[in-house]
Amino acid sequence: MPDASSGFRVEVLGDHDRSAFSCGVEPLDRYLKQQAGQDARRNVAVPFVLVAADQRIAGYYTLSATALKGDDLPPELVKKLRLPRYPELPATMLGRLAVDSGFRGQRLGEFLLLHALRRAWIGSQQVASLGVIVDAKDESARQFYLHYHFLSFPENPRRLFLPMKTVAALFASDTEGLAKP
Ligand SMILES: CC(C)(COP(=O)(O)OP(=O)(O)OC[C@H]1O[C@@H](n2cnc3c(N)ncnc32)[C@H](O)[C@@H]1OP(=O)(O)O)[C@@H](O)C(=O)NCCC(=O)NCCS
C-alpha cells in the first residue's frame, strides 16, 4: 500500500504526461488521454491521477455528482436506510478507476478505491450523497467492487452501490477529513 515514503502521490489531473498509460482496457486508456481533461474543464468529472516517483501515471479515477432513481435502488436498502420516496436521490459516481498494467498487484487499485471513497465521504459532508455508484465495465471489474462489499442493483447487476454510511464507518476515526475537504 503506498504511503508518503513510497513516492506515490494522488493529484488532480493537470498537465501530466498521459501518453504511456495502459491498463489493458482500451476505452479506459482513451478516456484518460482524450476525454478526462475536457470533462474536468466542463465540470462533468474530476479526474485524479496516481503519480509514481518517476512521474509515470500508475492509475486514475474520476468522481462526479449523480442522481439515482429511487425505484432503481434495492427495496431492502430503501427500507434499511429509511430513505424518503423522492423520485431522485443524490449519489456520487465513481465514473472510472484503473491501474496501469505495469503497476498491478501492488494494492494500488485498493489504494485508489479507498482514496476515492474518502473523497466522496468528505464531499458528502457539504453536498449530501447517499453513497457511491459504479457501473462496472465487465465481469472482472464487477468482481473487484464486490470484493469491497459494493451491492448490486437488482435490475442491473453491473451497477453497484456502497452506502455512504458504510463509507463513513471506514473513516470514522479520520477527524482530519472532517475539517479539511
Ligand atoms: C481492477 C483493478 C483496478 C485492480 O487493481 P490492482 O492494483 O491490480 O489490484 P490490487 O492489488 O489493489 O488488489 C487488491 C485486492 O483486490 C483483488 N482484486 C484485484 N482485481 C480484482 C478483480 N478483477 N476481481 C476480484 N478481485 C480483484 C486482489 O486480489 C486483492 O485481493 P486481497 O484483498 O484478497 O488481497 C485493475 O486490475 C484494473 O485497472 N483493471 C482494468 C480496469 C478496470 O477493470 N477498472 C475497474 C472498473 S472501471
The ligand as a Tripos MOL2 file, in Angstrom:
@<TRIPOS>MOLECULE
LIG
   48    50     1     0     0
SMALL
NO_CHARGES

@<TRIPOS>ATOM
      1 C1         -9.3740   -3.7030  -11.1850 C.3       1 LIG1
      2 C2         -8.0100   -3.0230  -10.9270 C.3       1 LIG1
      3 C3         -8.2460   -1.5390  -10.6480 C.3       1 LIG1
      4 C4         -7.3420   -3.6990   -9.7020 C.3       1 LIG1
      5 O1         -6.0940   -3.0610   -9.4440 O.3       1 LIG1
      6 P1         -4.8280   -3.8020   -8.7810 P.3       1 LIG1
      7 O2         -3.8920   -2.7360   -8.3640 O.co2     1 LIG1
      8 O3         -4.3120   -4.8550   -9.6850 O.co2     1 LIG1
      9 O4         -5.4930   -4.5530   -7.5310 O.3       1 LIG1
     10 P2         -4.9630   -4.5700   -6.0080 P.3       1 LIG1
     11 O5         -3.5520   -5.0480   -5.9810 O.co2     1 LIG1
     12 O6         -5.2290   -3.2770   -5.3310 O.co2     1 LIG1
     13 O7         -5.9340   -5.7000   -5.4030 O.3       1 LIG1
     14 C5         -6.4780   -5.5720   -4.1040 C.3       1 LIG1
     15 C6         -7.4020   -6.7540   -3.8590 C.3       1 LIG1
     16 O8         -8.4140   -6.7960   -4.8930 O.3       1 LIG1
     17 C7         -8.3960   -8.0570   -5.5410 C.3       1 LIG1
     18 N1         -8.6880   -7.8710   -6.9610 N.ar      1 LIG1
     19 C8         -7.9830   -7.1650   -7.8740 C.ar      1 LIG1
     20 N2         -8.5910   -7.2080   -9.0720 N.ar      1 LIG1
     21 C9         -9.7030   -7.9770   -8.8950 C.ar      1 LIG1
     22 C10       -10.7480   -8.4070   -9.7500 C.ar      1 LIG1
     23 N3        -10.7930   -8.0740  -11.0440 N.pl3     1 LIG1
     24 N4        -11.7390   -9.1780   -9.2200 N.ar      1 LIG1
     25 C11       -11.7350   -9.5360   -7.9110 C.ar      1 LIG1
     26 N5        -10.7580   -9.1530   -7.0570 N.ar      1 LIG1
     27 C12        -9.7680   -8.3870   -7.5510 C.ar      1 LIG1
     28 C13        -6.9700   -8.5770   -5.3210 C.3       1 LIG1
     29 O9         -6.9140   -9.9890   -5.4630 O.3       1 LIG1
     30 C14        -6.6930   -8.1140   -3.9070 C.3       1 LIG1
     31 O10        -7.3910   -9.0020   -3.0460 O.3       1 LIG1
     32 P3         -6.9980   -9.3110   -1.4740 P.3       1 LIG1
     33 O11        -7.5270   -8.1010   -0.7020 O.co2     1 LIG1
     34 O12        -7.7620  -10.5540   -1.1500 O.co2     1 LIG1
     35 O13        -5.5080   -9.4500   -1.4310 O.co2     1 LIG1
     36 C15        -7.0550   -3.2110  -12.1360 C.3       1 LIG1
     37 O14        -6.9050   -4.5920  -12.4010 O.3       1 LIG1
     38 C16        -7.5130   -2.5070  -13.4100 C.2       1 LIG1
     39 O15        -7.2230   -1.3400  -13.6150 O.2       1 LIG1
     40 N6         -8.1990   -3.2340  -14.3180 N.am      1 LIG1
     41 C17        -8.6050   -2.7160  -15.5960 C.3       1 LIG1
     42 C18        -9.6080   -1.6060  -15.4780 C.3       1 LIG1
     43 C19       -10.8350   -1.9460  -14.6560 C.2       1 LIG1
     44 O16       -11.3810   -3.0490  -14.7670 O.2       1 LIG1
     45 N7        -11.2920   -0.9580  -13.8360 N.am      1 LIG1
     46 C20       -12.3940   -1.1130  -12.9150 C.3       1 LIG1
     47 C21       -13.7180   -0.7090  -13.4020 C.3       1 LIG1
     48 S1        -13.9630    0.6510  -14.4200 S.3       1 LIG1
@<TRIPOS>BOND
     1     1     2 1
     2     2     3 1
     3     2     4 1
     4     2    36 1
     5     4     5 1
     6     5     6 1
     7     6     7 2
     8     6     8 1
     9     6     9 1
    10     9    10 1
    11    10    11 2
    12    10    12 1
    13    10    13 1
    14    13    14 1
    15    14    15 1
    16    15    16 1
    17    15    30 1
    18    16    17 1
    19    17    18 1
    20    17    28 1
    21    18    19 ar
    22    18    27 ar
    23    19    20 ar
    24    20    21 ar
    25    21    22 ar
    26    21    27 ar
    27    22    23 1
    28    22    24 ar
    29    24    25 ar
    30    25    26 ar
    31    26    27 ar
    32    28    29 1
    33    28    30 1
    34    30    31 1
    35    31    32 1
    36    32    33 2
    37    32    34 1
    38    32    35 1
    39    36    37 1
    40    36    38 1
    41    38    39 2
    42    38    40 1
    43    40    41 1
    44    41    42 1
    45    42    43 1
    46    43    44 2
    47    43    45 1
    48    45    46 1
    49    46    47 1
    50    47    48 1
@<TRIPOS>SUBSTRUCTURE
     1 LIG1         1 GROUP 0 **** ****
